[in-house]
Amino acid sequence: SGTLRVTADPLFGELFLPELLAAFAARHPAIRVDAVLTSRLVELAEERFDVAFRIGSLADSSLVATRVADARLAFCAAPSYLRRRGRPRHPEELVEHDTIALAPEGRPAEWAFAIGSAVRWVPLQPRMRVKHLGLAKRAALRGLGVANLPLFACAEDLAHGALRLVLTEYNVPFGGIYVVHLSKRLVLPRVRRFVEFAVHKLRANLELQRQAGQTAQ
């Protein structure tokens, strides 16, 4: 019983949380759910959140994190853009292309590429600079340029041909998809039950596993 406070990135949350939270609430009628989707990194203890879904690499070792899938990024663009501007064959060619970059304020816009045995950060002069992955995806679908998106977020668009992969041989591993909560000694029964439920459901989600774990061709 009680209120369960959950947070996630909007792009991940919109895809996976509605079904997950609805199923958990239906199973536990005394539970109330407070879900907040934000691209900001939430401080669980200070902001009184119980569970977070995070993507990439984790820096805060004080949190308990359970990995549910691999995370991969995809460089992609709409067919209309590729017909108009051509397909980039090497990261250095991006200077001749329009890019859509996710870059927080005060930080340079740059993408990581696997070149040879090293990871190289390539600076961008993006046509569009955003702080929200959902906006980057919509701009890419409109043909505004090349974007770098989580594969789980654009796999359906790739399957339907609304987006096309580019620069696949230069992809860099992006860490994992995690369910995160505070130290085990602070976990309430409702939080423990939800974490177990979420981990089981997400690991059993074949679509998530396929999208997050496949190697782009």
Phi, psi and chi 1 to 4 in degrees:
 res  aa     phi    psi   chi1   chi2   chi3   chi4
   1 SER       -  174.1   63.3      -      -      -
   2 GLY    98.0 -172.9      -      -      -      -
   3 THR  -102.2  131.3  -61.4      -      -      -
   4 LEU  -106.2  119.9  180.0   74.8      -      -
   5 ARG  -102.8  121.7  -60.9 -159.5   71.7 -147.8
   6 VAL  -127.7  142.1  178.9      -      -      -
   7 THR  -135.9  152.1 -177.8      -      -      -
   8 ALA  -159.7  161.1      -      -      -      -
   9 ASP   -62.0  141.2  176.1   86.1      -      -
  10 PRO   -55.9  -40.6  -27.1   35.8      -      -
  11 LEU   -65.9  -44.0 -151.7   54.1      -      -
  12 PHE   -70.2  -44.5 -180.0   88.2      -      -
  13 GLY   -61.2  -42.5      -      -      -      -
  14 GLU   -65.5  -30.4  -70.6  166.5    6.2      -
  15 LEU   -80.9  -40.5  -75.3  171.1      -      -
  16 PHE  -116.8  -22.8  -63.0  105.6      -      -
  17 LEU   -78.5  -34.9  -72.1 -162.8      -      -
  18 PRO   -53.4  -50.8  -28.9   37.5      -      -
  19 GLU   -66.8  -40.7 -178.2  177.4  -11.7      -
  20 LEU   -64.3  -49.0 -175.4   66.3      -      -
  21 LEU   -69.0  -37.8  -66.4  176.4      -      -
  22 ALA   -64.2  -41.4      -      -      -      -
  23 ALA   -66.1  -40.5      -      -      -      -
  24 PHE   -68.2  -42.4 -174.5   75.7      -      -
  25 ALA   -65.0  -36.8      -      -      -      -
  26 ALA   -66.4  -33.9      -      -      -      -
  27 ARG   -76.1  -26.7 -178.4  174.2  -66.6 -168.3
  28 HIS  -126.9   86.1  -59.0  -78.9      -      -
  29 PRO   -61.2  -22.8  -21.9   32.3      -      -
  30 ALA   -85.0   -2.3      -      -      -      -
  31 ILE   -86.5  137.0  -76.9  -74.8      -      -
  32 ARG  -109.4  141.4  -64.1  177.1 -178.3  -88.7
  33 VAL  -117.4  129.5  178.5      -      -      -
  34 ASP  -117.0  104.1 -179.1    5.7      -      -
  35 ALA  -108.6  130.0      -      -      -      -
  36 VAL  -125.0  120.6  175.5      -      -      -
  37 LEU  -101.5  120.8  -57.8 -175.0      -      -
  38 THR  -151.9  144.1  175.4      -      -      -
  39 SER   -82.5   -5.9   54.1      -      -      -
  40 ARG   -76.5  144.2  178.8  176.7   59.0   83.6
  41 LEU   -76.6  109.3 -172.7   63.8      -      -
  42 VAL   -81.2  137.1  170.4      -      -      -
  43 GLU   -87.2  106.3  -65.4  -69.8  -18.4      -
  44 LEU   -59.5  -48.4  -91.8   65.4      -      -
  45 ALA   -68.3  -48.1      -      -      -      -
  46 GLU   -66.6  -35.0  -66.7  178.9   12.9      -
  47 GLU  -100.3    5.2  -58.8  180.0   52.7      -
  48 ARG    60.4   45.3  -61.6 -174.8  178.7 -179.3
  49 PHE   -98.0  146.6  -82.2   94.0      -      -
  50 ASP   -89.9  -42.1  -62.4  -52.6      -      -
  51 VAL  -140.2  142.1  179.7      -      -      -
  52 ALA  -130.0  147.4      -      -      -      -
  53 PHE  -106.5  120.5  -64.6   84.1      -      -
  54 ARG  -127.2  151.6  -69.0 -171.7  173.9  164.5
  55 ILE  -127.9  136.4  -58.1  163.5      -      -
  56 GLY   110.8 -139.3      -      -      -      -
  57 SER  -105.8  148.5   57.1      -      -      -
  58 LEU  -105.7  132.6  -58.3  179.6      -      -
  59 ALA  -102.0  -26.4      -      -      -      -
  60 ASP   -88.6  102.6 -168.9  -17.2      -      -
  61 SER   -77.3   -6.9   59.8      -      -      -
  62 SER   -79.0  -10.8   68.3      -      -      -
  63 LEU   -95.4  152.8  -59.6  176.1      -      -
  64 VAL   -94.0  121.3  178.8      -      -      -
  65 ALA  -123.2  132.0      -      -      -      -
  66 THR  -115.2  121.6  -56.5      -      -      -
  67 ARG   -79.3  129.1 -169.8 -177.8 -173.6  115.9
  68 VAL  -111.3  -18.6  -64.3      -      -      -
  69 ALA  -166.9  161.5      -      -      -      -
  70 ASP   -74.0  153.7  -67.9  -25.8      -      -
  71 ALA  -115.7  134.8      -      -      -      -
  72 ARG  -132.8  149.7  -66.5 -175.3 -176.3  -84.4
  73 LEU  -103.9  154.6  -67.8  172.6      -      -
  74 ALA  -132.8  129.3      -      -      -      -
  75 PHE   -83.2  126.8  -60.5  102.4      -      -
  76 CYS  -151.4  161.6   54.7      -      -      -
  77 ALA  -154.2  159.0      -      -      -      -
  78 ALA   -73.7  148.9      -      -      -      -
  79 PRO   -55.1  -35.5  -25.7   34.4      -      -
  80 SER   -63.5  -38.1   60.1      -      -      -
  81 TYR   -67.6  -44.6  174.8   83.5      -      -
  82 LEU   -65.7  -34.8  -63.1  176.4      -      -
  83 ARG   -66.3  -36.5  -73.9 -166.8  -61.6  -91.1
  84 ARG   -79.2  -38.1 -171.9  171.3   71.0 -108.3
  85 ARG  -117.1   -9.2  -60.7  -67.6  -60.0  -82.2
  86 GLY    86.7  170.8      -      -      -      -
  87 ARG  -101.9  123.3 -179.6 -175.1  -65.8  -92.0
  88 PRO   -66.3  136.0   23.8  -32.3      -      -
  89 ARG  -104.9  -16.9  -56.7  -68.8  179.5 -179.7
  90 HIS  -147.0  147.0 -170.0  -83.0      -      -
  91 PRO   -52.7  -34.1  -29.4   36.1      -      -
  92 GLU   -64.9  -21.3  -69.1 -179.3   -6.6      -
  93 GLU   -74.7   -9.9  -65.2 -178.7   11.5      -
  94 LEU   -65.9  -18.9  -71.9  175.9      -      -
  95 VAL   -64.8  -20.7  -64.0      -      -      -
  96 GLU   -96.3    4.8  -57.2  170.5    2.6      -
  97 HIS  -121.4  159.4  -78.4  -92.5      -      -
  98 ASP   -82.1  133.8  -66.5  -28.1      -      -
  99 THR  -124.4  155.2   53.8      -      -      -
 100 ILE  -119.4  108.2  -56.0  160.2      -      -
 101 ALA  -112.9  134.5      -      -      -      -
 102 LEU   -87.5  114.6  179.0   74.8      -      -
 103 ALA  -149.2  116.6      -      -      -      -
 104 PRO   -60.9  156.1  -19.9   31.7      -      -
 105 GLU   -60.0  138.1  -68.7 -177.5   27.6      -
 106 GLY    84.3   -0.6      -      -      -      -
 107 ARG  -117.8  146.7  -65.2 -176.7   58.5 -177.7
 108 PRO   -68.6  150.6   25.4  -34.1      -      -
 109 ALA   -85.4  117.6      -      -      -      -
 110 GLU  -155.3  153.3   54.2 -174.7    2.5      -
 111 TRP  -121.6  149.1  -75.3  -17.0      -      -
 112 ALA   -95.4  137.2      -      -      -      -
 113 PHE  -132.2  143.9  -65.3   90.8      -      -
 114 ALA   -87.0  107.7      -      -      -      -
 115 ILE  -121.0  112.0  -60.3  177.2      -      -
 116 GLY    67.4 -129.9      -      -      -      -
 117 SER   -99.9    6.6   59.5      -      -      -
 118 ALA  -118.9  159.7      -      -      -      -
 119 VAL   -99.1  125.7  174.0      -      -      -
 120 ARG  -119.5  131.4  177.3 -179.3  166.3 -167.8
 121 TRP   -92.0  122.5  -72.2   88.9      -      -
 122 VAL  -106.3  119.9  174.5      -      -      -
 123 PRO   -68.8  147.0   23.5  -31.8      -      -
 124 LEU  -118.9  155.0  -55.7  173.8      -      -
 125 GLN  -118.4   77.5  -65.9  -65.8  -33.1      -
 126 PRO   -68.1  146.0   24.9  -33.5      -      -
 127 ARG   -70.2  -35.8 -179.2  177.5 -177.6 -170.4
 128 MET  -132.5  128.6 -179.9  174.8  -71.5      -
 129 ARG  -115.2  127.0  179.3 -176.6  176.0  123.3
 130 VAL  -133.6  165.4  -59.6      -      -      -
 131 LYS  -113.9    4.8  -65.9 -167.7  -65.1 -178.1
 132 HIS  -131.0  122.8 -170.3  -75.3      -      -
 133 LEU   -63.0  -33.8  -80.9  169.8      -      -
 134 GLY   -61.7  -38.3      -      -      -      -
 135 LEU   -67.9  -39.6 -179.5   55.3      -      -
 136 ALA   -61.1  -42.0      -      -      -      -
 137 LYS   -64.2  -45.1  176.3 -177.4  172.3  179.3
 138 ARG   -63.9  -38.1  -68.2 -177.1  179.4   91.1
 139 ALA   -65.5  -40.1      -      -      -      -
 140 ALA   -63.8  -42.7      -      -      -      -
 141 LEU   -62.6  -28.3  -72.9  167.4      -      -
 142 ARG   -80.4   -3.9  -66.5  -81.4 -175.0  172.8
 143 GLY    84.7   24.1      -      -      -      -
 144 LEU   -83.8  -12.2  -67.7 -176.9      -      -
 145 GLY   159.8 -170.0      -      -      -      -
 146 VAL   -87.8  133.5  179.0      -      -      -
 147 ALA  -122.1  161.3      -      -      -      -
 148 ASN  -121.2  103.4 -168.4   15.9      -      -
 149 LEU  -121.9  152.6  -58.0  171.7      -      -
 150 PRO   -58.6  135.8  -22.4   33.4      -      -
 151 LEU   -61.7  -35.8 -169.6   55.3      -      -
 152 PHE   -63.0  -27.0   70.5   77.0      -      -
 153 ALA   -83.1  -20.0      -      -      -      -
 154 CYS  -122.3    4.8   59.4      -      -      -
 155 ALA   -59.8  -40.4      -      -      -      -
 156 GLU   -65.9  -40.9 -175.3  174.3   -8.0      -
 157 ASP   -65.8  -36.0  -59.4  -65.4      -      -
 158 LEU   -67.1  -41.2  -68.6  167.8      -      -
 159 ALA   -64.5  -34.2      -      -      -      -
 160 HIS   -90.2   -3.1  -65.8  156.8      -      -
 161 GLY    84.6    6.5      -      -      -      -
 162 ALA   -72.5  -25.7      -      -      -      -
 163 LEU  -130.4  154.3  -68.6  173.1      -      -
 164 ARG  -126.2  142.4  -59.7  -81.6  174.9   81.1
 165 LEU   -75.2  144.6  -68.0  171.3      -      -
 166 VAL  -137.1  159.0  -61.2      -      -      -
 167 LEU    54.6   34.8  -59.0  170.2      -      -
 168 THR   -64.2  -30.1   54.4      -      -      -
 169 GLU   -74.8   -4.2   62.3  -91.8   40.9      -
 170 TYR  -110.1   10.7  -60.1  101.9      -      -
 171 ASN   -64.4  142.8  -75.5  -15.9      -      -
 172 VAL  -110.7  136.5  174.3      -      -      -
 173 PRO   -54.7  144.4  -24.7   34.2      -      -
 174 PHE  -119.6   15.1 -171.2   56.2      -      -
 175 GLY    89.2 -138.5      -      -      -      -
 176 GLY  -138.6  178.3      -      -      -      -
 177 ILE  -108.5  124.7  -61.1  171.5      -      -
 178 TYR  -125.5  149.6  -61.9   89.8      -      -
 179 VAL  -103.3  123.6 -178.3      -      -      -
 180 VAL  -122.9  139.9  176.5      -      -      -
 181 HIS  -149.1  175.4   62.1   89.1      -      -
 182 LEU   -73.9  176.2  -64.8  172.4      -      -
 183 SER   -48.3  143.6  171.2      -      -      -
 184 LYS   -55.5  -33.1  -71.4 -177.8  178.3  179.1
 185 ARG   -70.8  -13.2   62.2 -174.7  176.5   83.9
 186 LEU  -103.1    2.9  -58.5  176.0      -      -
 187 VAL   -80.0  124.8  174.2      -      -      -
 188 LEU   -79.4  157.5  -63.8  170.3      -      -
 189 PRO   -55.7  -39.3  -28.1   35.8      -      -
 190 ARG   -66.3  -33.8   62.8  174.8  174.8  -90.9
 191 VAL   -70.8  -45.7  177.4      -      -      -
 192 ARG   -59.8  -43.8 -177.8  176.0   65.4 -108.6
 193 ARG   -64.1  -40.5 -171.5   67.8   58.7   86.4
 194 PHE   -68.8  -41.5  176.2   71.9      -      -
 195 VAL   -59.8  -46.0  168.4      -      -      -
 196 GLU   -60.4  -42.9  -67.5  170.2   -8.3      -
 197 PHE   -64.4  -46.3 -179.2   83.9      -      -
 198 ALA   -65.7  -43.9      -      -      -      -
 199 VAL   -61.2  -45.0  168.3      -      -      -
 200 HIS   -62.3  -46.6  172.7   74.3      -      -
 201 LYS   -66.5  -42.7  -71.3  -68.5 -173.8 -178.3
 202 LEU   -71.2  -37.1  -69.2  174.6      -      -
 203 ARG   -67.9  -27.6  -76.0  179.4  173.3  169.9
 204 ALA   -86.6   -7.0      -      -      -      -
 205 ASN   -77.5   98.3 -172.7  -40.9      -      -
 206 LEU   -63.9  -32.4  -63.6  179.9      -      -
 207 GLU   -66.5  -42.3 -171.5   68.1    7.2      -
 208 LEU   -64.4  -44.3  173.5   60.6      -      -
 209 GLN   -62.9  -40.3  -61.0  -62.5  -29.7      -
 210 ARG   -67.6  -45.3 -178.8 -174.6   69.2   80.3
 211 GLN   -67.1  -43.5  -68.0  172.6   11.6      -
 212 ALA   -78.9  -28.7      -      -      -      -
 213 GLY  -103.7  -10.3      -      -      -      -
 214 GLN   -70.6  153.5   75.3 -177.5   48.0      -
 215 THR   -94.4  122.0  -60.4      -      -      -
 216 ALA   -65.0  137.7      -      -      -      -
 217 GLN  -102.3      -  -60.9  -64.1  -34.3      -
